[in-house]
Amino acid sequence: MATIEILGVPHAYELTAPTSCPDTLVFVHGWLNSRGYWQPVISRLSATFQCLSYDLRGFGESQPNGKTNFLHEETSFYLSSNEGSDFVNPFDSLYTPAAYARDLAILLEQLNITSAWLVGHSLGGTIALWEAAQNPDRVRGVICINAGGGIYLKEAFEQFRSVGQRFLQLRPRWLKQVPLIDLLFCRASVARPLERHWARQRVIDFVVANPEAALGTLLDSTTEEEINRLPQLVSQLKQPVYFLAGAEDKVMEPKYVRHLASFHQLFQYCGDNVIEIPNCGHLAMLEQPDVVAAHISSIITPHTQTEEESGRGGEDTSVGGFPDLRKVSVDKGTRGGHFRKEVPSIVDAKRLPEGESVPRQTEEEKVFIPKMNTE
């Protein structure tokens, strides 16, 4: 483990050896987690891609030494100059996704990572989206895992915040010494029980998280302003953005993942930027690391190849400026909520042989986009 100081807080990180791929994969963990959760995926990808994982400020081993004075004025250059006077500055708090994205920008700069794909889990996905917006010259694309949203349901979020605050109050240091306590964390938020060593790690991360950071991220990432800002953020991103959803995820249900994904241009007609993983809950990288690693590789590789071909003056096989992933075979999981196999999408209709038609979608295959309650 190495550490690097970011705005007065030592950040723990791990960086694998460089490879021939020009892009570094940067993994951003979720709430009350740590960088270690990415190791099963990184071990499967590090031979092809250089991989960076780190602990967010206040989590894992990135613990502040004391009360840190952050200079908000240093981050003002990230804000759009055309925002109205009623705009809520996302950097006013230390624990918004935008503030954590600022930390990430500094980390990438200090490590001299000039070209990166961000892979973010849950809250980490939101942080990755913010970083892509703040740092477009450095971030080539984003893959969100078990991350979505963009719909503010007042009662549901108030209940979530209330339950979360009570949950955080039950964190005595001796909790991790309670016999069999890890068995509770084996089954929480997953489709199938985790191995006990991962459950023990979840207990440790739950207990050691900085109280101010744990509560701050919970509250500041679930405000009405923050939730409603997400779709606009995604719609403005020029980089490719993909979403991996767990079919059995009860924390971030696939319908909410697809909702946020639909605001990006890659969504097309039937969710071409969404991959649904069967028999998977909210911790996809631990539950199904082989599938997650395979999808990450299948997403990034065509983009890298397209950039190389473009540089050599090769044939442009992109769609809307992005690689045509319909040409990529995906063996596991579903894209856009249904099995892709070799079925042509709607935009392939003109290429069908004469006399053949596009297969009709079943009810289960139709993309669900929830409607906002405006009453």
N, C-alpha and C positions, 0 to 999 in steps of 0.2 A: 504493500500500500504506500502511496505517495500522498503528500498534501501540498496544497497551494493556497495562499491567502487571497481572499476576495473580499474587498471592502471590510477588512478587519476580522474576518471569520476564516479559520483554516478549513479548507474543503478537502475531504479525502477522495481520491480518484485512483483508477487503474486504467492504464493505456497499453494495449497490446502492440506487437511489433508492426511496422509498416508493411504493406503488401503492394502488389502491382496496381491495385485499384486506386484511383486518385482520390476517392471519397472516403472519409472516415465515418463510421457509424457511431453516433452518440446516443447513449441510452439514458433516458430520464425516468426515474422511478416515481411511484405514486405516493399518496398520503400514508404516513406511518409505515413506510417501507424503507428499503435501503438499496444500494447498488448491487448487493449480492444476489438479488432475485434474478438478475440478468445473466448470471454466469452459465446456466444451462444452455441458453441461446448463444451467448458469446463463444462458448467452447465449440459450437457447431459452425460458427461463421468466421472465426479469427484467422483461419488459414487463407481465406479469400479477402476479407476486409479488415482493416485496422479498426479496432473497437475501443471506445472510451465509455466508461461508466463512472459515475460519481455520486456522492451523497448530497442531496439538497441541504441547504442551510438549515440547521436545527434538527436534522435527521441523521440516523446512522452515526458515523464518526465525524460528521461536519458540525461539531458543536461549538457555539460561541464561547469565548473565554469569559465574557461578562456582557454588560449592557453596551452594545455597539452603536455608535453614532453614525448613521448613514446619511450621506449628503444627497438629498433629493434633487438638488439643482444639477448634480452631475448627470442625471438621467433625462433632463428636459429635452435633449436633442432627439430622443426617441419619439416624442409626441408629434403628431401631424399638425402642421401649421394651420390647417383649415378647419379645425374643430371649433364648434361654437362655444359661446360663453357658458352654456349649461353642461359642458363636457366634464365628466368626473375623472379626475386625473388618476389613472390606474397605479401610479407610483406613489400616491399619497400614503399608502400602507407599505410596510416591509414585507407583507406576506401575500400579496396578490400574485397571480400567475405572471403578470408583466414584470414585477419586481424580481421574481425568480428567473425569468428570462434574461433580465439584465445581468444577473450573476453568471448565467450560462455564457452570455456574450463575452464577458471578461475572461472566463475560463478558456474559451476557444481561442481568444486572442493571445492569452499568455502561453498557451500550449502550441501556438502557431499552427492551428488547424484552419486552413483556408477554404476547405471544401468539405461539407458535412451533410449527411443524411441524419435526421433526428428521429429516434424511435422512442415514443413516450407512452407510458402506461397510466391510464386513468387521469389523475391530476397532472401527471407528467406529460400527457398528450396535449393538454391545454397549454402548458408551459412551452412545449415544442411549437405549437401554432403561433404563440406570441413571439417566440424567438425568430421564427421564419418571417414574420411581418417586420420585426425590428432589424433583422440582419439578412436581407435578401441576397446580398452579394456572397455571403458565406454559406448559407443554407441552401442546398440543392433540392431538398424535398423532405417530406414529413410522413411518418407512418405512425398512426395513432392506434394503440391497442387497448381495448376495453374502455374507450374514451368517446364521448359524444355529447349530446345535450343540445342546449340552445333554446330550450323551452322553459320559461319560468312559471311554475305552478306554485302559487303562494302557500297554500296549506301544506303541500307536500314538502316544500323546502323548509318551512318553519318547523315542521316535525323533524325533518332530517337534522337540522341544526340543533334542535333541542336534545334529541337522542345522542347526537355526537358529543355535545358538551357533557352530558351525564356519563357517557362512555369514557371520556378523557379524565373524569374525576376519579375513576376506579383504576388508578395506576400506581399503587405503592411499589417501591423497589423490590419488596419481598415477594411480589406476585410471581416473578419468574422462578421462585423456589418452591411454589406450591406444587405438590405431586399431581401429575396427570393434567395440569392446566393446559399443556400443549395439545391435548386431545380436542379441546374446544376449538383451537385454531387450525386443526387438521381439516375441519369441515366447513369453517366459516367462509362464505362467499365463493365456494368452488363447487363444481359438478361432481367431482370424485375426491375422496379424501387425499390430502397431501401426505407425503412421507413425513415422519415425525420430526426429522431434523429441520425441515422447512417450517413446520409448526413451531418448533422451539425458537427459530430465528424470528418468526412473526411476534412471538411473545417478547423477545428481547427488544426488537425495534419499537414495539408498542410502549414498552416501559421507559426506554432511554430517550425517546423523542423529547426535545426541548418543549416545555409546557407552553411557552409563548408562541413558538412556531407551530406546534400542533393545533392550538386553538385558533391562531391567526389565519392559517391556511384554510381551516375548516370554514371560518366565517367569511373571509375575504374572497374566497373562490365561489361562494354560493349566494352572493348578493344579486338582487334583481338586475342591477346595472351590468354586473359581470356576466351573468347568464345570457342576457339579451345582446351583449356585445359579440358573443361567439360567432353567430352566423355571419355577421358583417365581416368579422375578421377572416373567416374562411373564404368568403366570397371574393375578397380582395387579394388573396394570395395568388401569385403568378406561378409559384413552384407546384409540382405535383404533390397531392396529398391523398393518402390512402388510409383506410380504416379496417382494422381487424376486430371483429366482434365475436364474443362467446355466445353460442346459441342458447346456453342455459344461464347466462349472466343475469342475475337479479338485481345487481347494483346499477349497472348501465345496460339496460335492455337493448337488444339489437335494433328495435324500432327507433330508439333515440340516437343510436349511432348512425343509422341511415338518414335520419332527419338532418343532423349536422353535415354529414357527407354530401347531402343533396345541394348544398349551397356552393360547392366547388364545381368548376367546369368539367372535371373528369367524371362526374356522376353520370353524365349523358342521359340516356333514357331509362336505364334499368339498374343504376347503381354499379357502374363498372369500377368504381374505386372503393367498393365495400366487399370484404371477404368475411363470411360467417363460418366459424369453426364449430362443427358439431361436437356435442358432449363436452362442452367447455364452459366454465364459469368466468369469474372476474379476474382470475390470475392465470391468463393464458400462457405466459412465459414459463410458469412452473407446471401447469397442468399438461400442456402439450408443446414442449420446447422443440421437438422435431418439426411439427407442423408450422409453428411460428417462424422458426429459422428458415424453413423451405420457402415460405411465403415472402419473407423479407428479401431473400436472395432473388426470388422470381420477379419481385417488384423492381429492385434496384438494378439488376444486371441489364435489362433492356435499355434503361435510361443511360447507363454507362456506355453501352454499345452504340446507342444512337449518337451520343456526343462524339465518340471516336469516329463513327462513320461520317458525321457532319464535318468534322475537322479534316477528314480525308477527301471530302467532296463526294461521298457515296450516296446511294439512293436514300431519299427521305421516306421512311416508313412510319412517320409519326402521324398522330391524329390530334388536331388542335394544338400542335407544338409539342405534344408528348408522345412517347413510344406507344405503339399499338399493342397493348397487352393481350389483346384477343389472340395474338399469334403465339402467346406463351402458354405452354401446357401446365396446368395446375392439377396435381394428382389428388390433393386432399383439401377439404374445406369447400366452401361455396363462395362465389363472387356475386355480389348484388342480391344475395338472399336465395339463390338457386344454383344448382350444379351447372357449371359452365360446359363441361365436356367439350364437344365439338359443335355445339349448337350455335349458329350464327346469331348475332344480335340484330336489333332492328336496323341499325345503320349498315348491316351487311346485305340487306335485301337485294340491292341492285347487283350484287355479285353472285346471286344464286343461279344455278343452272336453269335453263328454260324449263318451265313446267313445275318447278319446285317452289314452295312457299315457306315463309318463316313460320316455325312452329308457334302455335298459340300458347300464351302464358296460362298456367293454371292459376286458381285463386291463391294458392300458397306461394306462387312465384311473384305475384304482384308486389311492387315496392310500396311499403307503408310510409307515408309522410304525415305525422300527426298535425292536426290543425290547432292553431292557437285559439284559446278561449278569450274572446275579446269582450265578453259581457262584464 
